Each structure stands twice: as structure tokens, then as C-alpha cells.
């Protein structure tokens, strides 16, 4: 199950520096767990999760295997991309292939690095990209909706089902608003239809404020303006210094810890970025644990036990019987599976159980 975050932004905002730091970090992690560069501009990184070490210690696991998420460095966008300007067509096609958008915004001043618009205004930059995506969606929907309306008039069942969502999305776009505003409280069946339309502005967005080194801990006026914009949209932000992350990615653990201390950082900004990307996709983690390995698995929030089992192997889902379930706090407090059983905290859950973040699961199934 692959989940991709596309890193986007105008030219010279630092997105490729961030991506390179991510992939260097992942390459350094490769000695401990799987990493692969799928394409030159795509890399998988481990999702930092301190719970794994605690579970592995209790279970006596020989190996620890975290869950992973992919980041894609997408070609820089320029004004007019929706009409094919610059690498516009490639940019839009690449965004369609990702599940969420990580939008890097320049929140630093540097006279040696030119800005494509000739000024430093991250909110305006965000609006430039958003406008291009909305224009592309508007063009796409206006072309598709004509045929869908015609088929719906002819009593085509699929078109009758899809048309209301297309019209709602089109109405939003005509008002100059992104389609993702429809996501709040949307019914599951409508969400499935909306995702099937594959509209660029329906994808969730995380704003990354790329600041100068001296602003890495607290941000600055530029990042504060982005935060205010994100709050209005119900979006999230992460403040990060790409320059610092590029430096950390080249150091060993001891050197990195010392460097972060001098910069006043408790952890790499990339860790926060990776976790934020994971949360942006509304993903949660469950664990399996034993002497051989402790492993993290990714599922979408709301996934039921059989679906979670299917992430490990399709046979697990097909032959699902039940799942022994221990909540993470109970697993740690009671020192593992046996202690949880003795305290009555190891529950047998059936097919309707909705997996919770941090659950330690053991599946029973028939092959």
C-alpha cells in the first residue's frame, strides 16, 4: 500500500533541497530497514515513531521495521502552468498521481537567490499555485460535465450518481475555491466519487514554511502569515529550514544531535515533516510484535480489522477470524502480551472492529 506526498512550489523556494535531504536521510536509514528510490524524483522514508522502540524492547524483537511514506519532487510551477507554460503539463500530471500535496513556501530573505516573481510573499506564492490548480480543475470539469449531463439525461446510472458531485465541485471552483473544501463531513460514498474525479484541488495540502537558519525554532513574520492563511483553510503548516536539514542529513547520529542542540532544535525538522505528511493522508499505525520483529503497518483511519490484516497479506483478510488487540499504553504498562492477557487487556475483536492508532495486533485466520 503506497502513499505519496508530492512536494510542490515555485522555483527557488527550497523544495528540491528539502527532497534531497529527505532522500539522503532515507539512504542513511537503509542499513537498518528497507529504502528504495523508485524513480530519480521519488524516495521512500521511514515514519518516525518512538513507540516502536518500546514495543521491540518488551517483545525482545531482533528487528524493527517502521512504516514508510513516499515523497515526490515535482517540477517547479510557474504562472500559466494550467495552460502549459513552463513544465506545466508535466507538473499537473505529476500532481494527479500523488495522494497529498506538500507545498513548500519561501519564507526567507536572500538577495543571492532570485524569486521568480521578484518578491518574497509566501501567501501570494501559495495563491499562484492554488490558482493554477483551480484553473486546471475548472477546465477539466467543464469539458467532462457536458458528456456526463447528457448521459444522465439518458438515464445512465453511473452518470446520475456522479453528476451531483461534479456540479458541486464545479460550483466551488467557479467561486474561486478549492474542491477540498467539500471534504469536511463528506459521506464515504460521496468521497469515493470525488476521489474518482481525480481533481487537483481535492487533495489535502500541507504548507511547509522554509525559513532561514536563525528562524528555524520560532519562525518569522512570513511563516506567521502562512499560518494565518492555513488556519482559515483548515490546513496545517510546518516550519523548517531546508539549509539545516541538508546539513543534518550529512552527519552521523552523534554529530547531528550535537548540531541540533547548537541550533536549539529537539529533533530534525524532517521528522516533523514526515509525520505531518502521514497525518495529512489521515493514516494511522498499528503494530505486530514478536521475537523476530516489531513492525509498523499503515492503514487509513476508520479501517476495520479484516482490511488491516489484508495490508500484511490478502490471505489474512480473506480468511480473517479475529484479531487479538492490545492498546499501546496497555502493552507498555503491562510489559507485553502475557501481562495484557493476565490483566484482561488483550481483547479478541471481530470483523467490525475499527483499528485504532497504536494497536498491537495478532491476527487469527484460515487459509
Order of alpha helices (4+ residues) and beta strands (2+ residues): beta-alpha-beta-alpha-beta-beta-alpha-beta-alpha-alpha-alpha-beta-alpha-beta-alpha-alpha-alpha-beta-beta-alpha-alpha-beta-alpha-alpha-beta-beta
